[in-house]
């Protein structure tokens, strides 16, 4: 209705990358391996891999993706584009294969944040956000275990922000281990009911997780690179465990929200900045994805929005800067637009 032309669907990590602990991001049985356009032997991230690559290579100015924890901002950071994950509940989940109906959300990937803002305005019916021109104060969280190469890119972005009049202060942000474990417990328990509700609305498809497991075992492609241990674990979760998981979800969300709200008040900041990703890892079908550190989990567990901006490169590989903290896009987008003006950096991918 807003005049966009829908070109088609992109290749995403199968089942939102929730089938195997040894899975490779960006792979599906239907489309094969999506590759990072900056180095074709590198991962594009996932699960919204093809959406990020389509934008990075100029196939489309915009693409949709979905996220449970890192599946929009992660590919955006690795592929050098903008990724906007809204707060949970802002956009409908109709047609989305779920991991967690509570934590999943639809979002936008784009070459520029301004383009994503226009898409979100069309999707929500709200006026496009404008950059916040007031004095900004933001907090910089150094994610543990991030390599020094990422710190160098961050330092350059921070210098650009300070030159533009943005105050950047160091902060601490540490999720309690129990908060993360509660979120994982809930996600495992929510997967099968949500998936089977999705399947029941599609006649001719398998109707249960058990049928999917059985179908994968009989397929020559689906288990050719990695197994389906996450499917099998989710299949074993019973009603009693699901009831317990409901309490865990509530506790995890409350604790994550308290952490972000308290941190922003403590340091007097309007948003938190952190590296989205380390440089893209090599695609490895023997070992699977390495589980590199990222910054998406606090906002994901809280159900708060998160925006990744491309801010630099290390040896041709993009590094993203995540911006999060406020509970709604209405509050986050004006801050992110101001930051993007000062520090967003993109290069044309080499495709080699």
Residue pairs with C-beta under 8 A, 6 or more apart in sequence:
1 122
2 122
4 62
4 119
4 122
7 59
7 60
9 50
10 34
10 49
10 50
10 51
10 53
10 54
10 63
11 26
11 28
11 30
11 31
11 32
11 34
11 49
11 50
12 26
12 28
12 34
12 46
12 47
12 48
12 49
12 50
12 51
12 65
13 23
13 25
13 26
13 27
13 28
13 46
13 47
13 48
13 49
13 71
14 23
14 27
14 28
14 29
14 30
15 97
15 99
15 231
16 47
16 66
16 68
16 71
16 97
16 98
16 99
17 23
17 25
17 46
17 47
17 71
18 68
18 99
18 191
18 230
19 226
19 228
19 230
19 231
20 226
20 227
20 228
20 229
20 230
20 231
20 288
21 229
21 230
21 288
22 226
22 227
22 229
22 287
22 288
23 226
23 288
23 289
24 33
24 43
24 225
24 226
24 283
24 284
24 285
24 288
24 289
25 43
25 44
25 45
25 46
25 47
25 49
25 74
25 75
25 289
26 33
26 34
26 35
26 43
26 44
26 45
26 46
26 49
26 50
26 53
26 75
26 283
27 33
27 34
27 225
29 219
29 221
29 222
31 50
33 283
34 44
34 46
34 49
34 50
34 53
35 41
35 42
35 44
35 53
35 283
36 42
36 43
36 44
36 45
36 53
36 78
36 79
36 280
36 317
37 44
37 53
37 56
37 57
37 79
37 349
37 350
37 351
38 56
38 79
38 80
38 280
38 313
38 316
38 317
38 318
38 349
38 350
39 280
39 316
39 317
39 350
39 352
40 351
40 352
41 282
41 283
42 78
42 279
42 280
42 281
42 282
42 283
42 317
43 78
43 280
43 281
43 282
43 283
43 289
44 50
44 52
44 53
44 75
44 78
44 79
44 280
45 52
45 70
45 74
45 75
45 76
45 77
45 78
45 79
45 277
45 280
46 71
46 74
46 75
47 65
47 66
47 67
47 71
47 75
48 63
48 65
48 66
48 67
48 71
48 72
48 75
48 83
48 107
48 109
49 75
50 63
51 63
51 64
51 65
51 75
51 109
52 63
52 65
52 75
52 76
52 78
52 79
52 81
52 83
52 109
53 59
53 75
53 79
54 60
54 63
55 61
55 62
55 63
55 79
55 81
55 109
55 110
55 111
56 79
56 80
56 81
56 111
56 349
57 349
57 351
58 111
61 110
61 111
61 115
62 108
62 109
62 110
62 115
62 116
62 119
63 108
63 109
63 110
64 106
64 107
64 108
64 109
65 71
65 72
65 75
65 83
65 106
65 107
65 108
65 109
66 72
66 96
66 104
66 105
66 106
66 107
67 73
67 85
67 104
67 105
67 107
67 296
67 300
68 99
68 100
68 103
68 104
68 187
68 300
69 103
69 183
69 296
69 297
69 300
69 301
70 294
70 296
70 297
70 300
72 83
72 84
72 85
72 107
72 108
72 109
72 306
72 308
73 83
73 85
73 276
73 294
73 296
73 306
73 307
73 308
73 320
73 322
74 83
74 276
74 277
74 294
74 296
74 308
75 83
75 109
76 82
76 83
76 109
76 276
76 308
76 310
76 320
77 83
77 275
77 276
77 277
77 294
77 308
77 310
77 318
77 319
77 320
77 322
78 277
78 280
78 317
78 318
78 320
79 318
79 349
80 310
80 313
80 318
80 320
80 346
80 347
80 349
81 109
81 110
81 111
81 310
81 346
82 109
82 110
82 111
82 112
82 113
82 115
82 116
82 307
82 308
82 309
82 310
82 340
82 344
83 107
83 108
83 109
83 276
83 307
83 308
83 320
84 107
84 108
84 109
84 110
84 113
84 116
84 120
84 305
84 307
84 329
84 333
85 105
85 107
85 296
85 299
85 300
85 305
85 306
85 307
86 105
86 106
86 107
86 120
86 305
86 329
87 105
87 303
87 304
87 305
87 327
87 328
87 329
88 102
88 103
88 104
88 105
88 303
89 105
89 303
90 105
90 124
90 305
90 328
90 329
91 105
91 106
91 107
91 123
91 124
92 106
93 101
93 104
93 105
93 106
96 104
96 106
96 198
97 195
97 198
98 104
98 190
98 191
98 194
98 195
98 198
99 187
99 190
99 191
99 194
100 186
100 187
100 190
100 191
100 194
101 190
101 194
101 197
102 186
102 190
102 249
102 253
102 303
103 183
103 186
103 187
103 190
103 300
103 301
103 303
108 116
108 119
108 120
108 123
109 116
110 116
110 119
111 346
112 340
112 344
113 307
113 309
113 336
113 337
113 340
113 344
114 337
114 340
117 128
117 129
117 333
117 337
118 128
120 126
120 128
120 129
120 329
120 333
121 127
121 128
121 129
126 330
129 329
129 330
129 333
129 334
129 337
130 334
130 337
131 334
131 337
131 338
131 341
132 270
132 334
132 335
132 337
132 338
133 338
135 165
135 167
136 165
136 166
136 167
136 270
136 335
136 338
136 339
137 166
137 167
137 168
137 169
137 268
137 269
137 270
138 161
138 166
138 167
138 168
138 169
138 269
138 270
138 271
138 272
138 273
138 323
138 335
138 339
139 168
139 169
139 170
139 171
139 173
139 263
139 264
139 267
139 269
139 271
139 272
139 273
139 325
140 154
140 158
140 168
140 169
140 170
140 171
140 272
140 273
140 274
141 171
141 172
141 173
141 272
141 273
141 274
141 295
142 151
142 154
142 170
142 274
142 275
143 274
143 275
143 293
143 294
143 295
144 293
145 293
146 275
146 278
146 293
147 278
147 279
149 278
149 279
149 314
149 315
149 319
150 275
150 277
150 278
150 279
150 314
150 319
151 275
152 314
153 275
153 311
153 312
153 313
153 314
153 319
154 275
154 311
154 319
154 321
156 311
156 312
157 311
157 312
157 321
157 343
158 168
158 273
160 342
160 343
161 168
161 339
161 342
161 343
162 168
163 342
164 341
164 342
164 343
166 338
166 339
166 342
168 273
169 267
169 269
171 263
171 266
171 267
171 269
171 272
172 263
173 259
173 260
173 263
173 272
173 274
173 298
175 255
175 256
175 259
175 297
175 298
175 301
176 255
176 259
178 255
179 251
179 252
179 255
179 256
179 259
179 301
180 252
180 297
180 301
182 248
182 249
182 251
182 252
182 255
183 248
183 249
183 252
183 253
183 256
183 297
183 300
183 301
185 244
185 245
185 248
186 245
186 246
186 248
186 249
186 252
188 233
188 234
188 237
188 245
189 234
189 237
189 241
189 242
189 244
189 245
189 246
190 242
190 245
190 249
191 209
191 234
192 209
192 234
192 235
192 237
193 242
195 209
195 212
196 207
196 208
196 209
199 205
199 206
199 207
199 208
200 207
206 212
206 215
209 231
209 234
209 235
210 235
212 231
213 228
213 231
213 232
213 235
215 222
216 222
216 223
216 228
216 231
217 223
222 228
225 285
226 285
226 288
237 245
252 301
253 301
253 302
253 303
255 301
256 298
256 299
256 301
256 302
257 302
257 303
257 304
257 327
259 298
259 302
260 272
260 298
260 299
260 302
260 304
260 324
260 325
261 327
263 269
263 272
263 325
264 270
264 271
264 272
264 325
264 326
269 325
270 325
270 326
270 335
271 323
271 324
271 325
271 326
271 332
271 335
271 336
271 339
272 298
272 323
272 324
272 325
273 321
273 322
273 323
273 339
274 295
274 321
274 322
274 324
275 294
275 295
275 319
275 320
275 321
275 322
276 294
276 295
276 296
276 308
276 319
276 320
276 321
276 322
277 292
277 294
277 319
277 320
278 292
278 293
278 319
279 314
279 315
279 317
279 318
279 319
280 317
280 318
281 289
281 290
281 292
284 290
295 322
295 324
296 306
296 322
298 304
298 324
299 305
299 306
299 322
299 324
299 325
300 306
302 327
304 324
304 325
304 326
304 327
304 328
305 324
305 326
305 327
305 328
305 329
305 332
306 322
306 323
306 324
307 322
307 323
307 324
307 332
307 333
307 336
308 320
308 321
308 322
308 323
309 320
309 321
309 322
309 323
309 336
309 339
309 340
309 343
309 344
310 318
310 319
310 320
310 321
310 344
310 345
310 346
311 319
311 320
311 321
311 343
311 344
311 345
312 318
312 319
312 345
313 319
313 345
313 347
316 347
316 350
318 347
321 339
321 343
323 332
323 335
323 336
323 339
324 332
325 332
326 332
326 335
